[in-house]
Amino acid sequence: MTKKFPDEPANPERICWGCDKYCSADSLACGNGSDRTQHPIELFGKGWRAWGVDAAPDPEETPKE
């Protein structure tokens, strides 16, 4: 069973988000240990779940029939 992925973690820079292990940034257990995977909130900011492949269309931008 996979862990629930947090939408807005308190300190996302402290954890590697690349797998379900959620290792600390200084002790990466999986991969090659070169760099950690960033949380989407670090890359795209708050509200990152509101857009993307599964995002609901914006009602103002949907074409009217």
Residue, then its C-alpha position, 0 to 999 in steps of 0.5 A: m500500500t502506498k503512502k498518502f502524498p502530502d499536498e503542502p508539507a511543512n519542510p519539503e526541502r528536507i525530504c527526497w520525494g522520488c519514491d515511497k521511502y521519503c528519505s531525508a535529503d542527506s541519506l538517500a536510500c534509493g537511486n544513485g544518491s546524487d540528488r533528491t527529487q523535489h516536491p511539486i510545491e517547490l517546483f510549481g508553488k502552491g496550488w500545484r494540484a489545480w493544473g496538470v493532466d487530471a486538473a478540472p477545466d477552468p469554467e471561464e476557459t471552457p468553450k460554450e455551446 
